[in-house]
Amino acid sequence: MYSDFQAAVEAKDVDAAVALFTPDVVFHSPVVHKPYVGREALHAILSAVMVVFEDFRYTAAYEGPTGHVLEFACRVGDRECHGVDILHGSGGQLTELTVLVRPYSAATLLRERMAALLT
């Protein structure tokens, strides 16, 4: 299921990526305190990310007993951005996605551009 998520994101297939998650998926944003819940919210977020993250590519993957981490690199405007997607799953479906990004200047620009697309 983790490799299916990676493949869907790399193909920019938001529908396929979201379909891998349970209906009550929890998404933890790198710039918003309160988590988002549900596939509809996740679909909107991933759709916006596909616009905001330029030259997106996964650079490494790490697997543990309770989840999977996909490391990525991209640009947000003129800022280089590095981050990770932390995935948790159960029963053959993904249940949670946490995204962390750095540096702060890229995270700030990400917040501004995502807000413009989601509001």
C-alpha positions as CSV (number, residue, x, y, z in Angstrom):
1,M,0.0,0.0,0.0
2,Y,2.9,2.4,0.7
3,S,4.4,1.8,-2.7
4,D,1.0,2.4,-4.3
5,F,0.8,5.8,-2.6
6,Q,4.3,6.7,-3.9
7,A,3.3,5.6,-7.4
8,A,0.0,7.6,-7.3
9,V,1.8,10.8,-6.1
10,E,4.5,10.4,-8.7
11,A,1.9,10.0,-11.4
12,K,0.0,13.0,-10.0
13,D,-3.1,10.8,-9.6
14,V,-4.9,12.4,-6.6
15,D,-7.9,10.1,-6.9
16,A,-5.7,7.0,-6.8
17,A,-3.7,8.3,-3.9
18,V,-6.8,9.2,-1.8
19,A,-8.5,5.9,-2.6
20,L,-5.7,4.1,-0.6
21,F,-6.9,5.8,2.6
22,T,-9.7,4.9,5.0
23,P,-12.8,7.2,4.9
24,D,-11.7,8.7,8.2
25,V,-8.1,9.4,7.3
26,V,-6.2,11.8,9.5
27,F,-3.9,14.3,7.7
28,H,-1.4,16.3,9.8
29,S,-0.3,19.4,7.9
30,P,3.2,20.9,8.2
31,V,1.7,24.4,8.7
32,V,-1.7,23.9,10.3
33,H,-2.1,22.9,14.0
34,K,-5.4,21.1,13.8
35,P,-5.5,17.8,11.8
36,Y,-7.8,17.4,8.8
37,V,-10.1,14.3,8.8
38,G,-11.6,12.5,5.9
39,R,-10.9,11.7,2.2
40,E,-12.6,14.9,1.0
41,A,-10.2,17.1,2.9
42,L,-7.3,15.0,1.9
43,H,-8.3,15.2,-1.8
44,A,-8.4,19.0,-1.6
45,I,-5.0,19.2,0.1
46,L,-3.3,16.8,-2.3
47,S,-4.8,18.5,-5.3
48,A,-3.4,21.9,-4.1
49,V,0.0,20.3,-3.3
50,M,0.3,19.1,-6.8
51,V,0.2,22.7,-7.9
52,V,2.4,24.2,-5.2
53,F,5.2,21.7,-5.1
54,E,7.3,22.1,-8.3
55,D,9.8,19.5,-9.5
56,F,8.6,17.1,-6.8
57,R,10.5,13.8,-6.5
58,Y,10.8,11.1,-3.8
59,T,14.5,10.6,-2.9
60,A,14.4,7.8,-0.3
61,A,12.0,5.5,1.5
62,Y,12.2,4.1,5.1
63,E,10.1,1.3,6.5
64,G,9.4,0.4,10.1
65,P,7.1,-2.0,11.9
66,T,4.3,0.6,12.2
67,G,4.6,2.7,9.1
68,H,6.6,4.1,6.2
69,V,8.5,7.3,5.5
70,L,9.0,8.7,2.0
71,E,11.6,11.5,1.8
72,F,11.1,14.1,-0.9
73,A,12.6,17.2,-2.5
74,C,10.8,19.9,-4.5
75,R,10.6,23.7,-4.9
76,V,8.0,26.1,-3.6
77,G,8.4,29.1,-5.7
78,D,12.1,30.0,-5.6
79,R,12.7,28.0,-2.4
80,E,14.2,24.6,-2.2
81,C,12.1,22.4,0.0
82,H,12.8,19.0,1.6
83,G,10.4,16.9,3.6
84,V,8.9,13.6,4.5
85,D,5.5,11.9,4.1
86,I,4.9,9.7,7.2
87,L,2.3,7.0,6.4
88,H,0.5,4.7,8.8
89,G,-1.9,1.9,7.8
90,S,-3.9,-0.9,9.0
91,G,-5.8,-3.8,7.3
92,G,-4.4,-3.0,3.9
93,Q,-5.5,0.7,3.9
94,L,-3.7,3.8,4.9
95,T,-5.1,5.6,7.9
96,E,-2.8,8.6,8.5
97,L,-0.5,10.9,6.6
98,T,1.8,13.4,8.3
99,V,3.9,15.8,6.2
100,L,6.9,17.6,7.5
101,V,8.9,20.2,5.5
102,R,12.0,22.4,5.9
103,P,13.4,25.0,5.8
104,Y,11.1,27.5,7.5
105,S,11.2,29.9,4.6
106,A,9.8,27.2,2.3
107,A,7.2,26.2,4.9
108,T,6.0,29.8,5.1
109,L,5.7,30.1,1.4
110,L,3.9,26.7,1.3
111,R,1.4,28.0,3.8
112,E,0.7,31.1,1.8
113,R,0.3,29.4,-1.5
114,M,-1.8,26.5,0.0
115,A,-4.1,29.0,1.7
116,A,-4.7,30.9,-1.6
117,L,-5.8,27.6,-3.2
118,L,-7.9,26.2,-0.4
119,T,-9.8,29.3,0.7
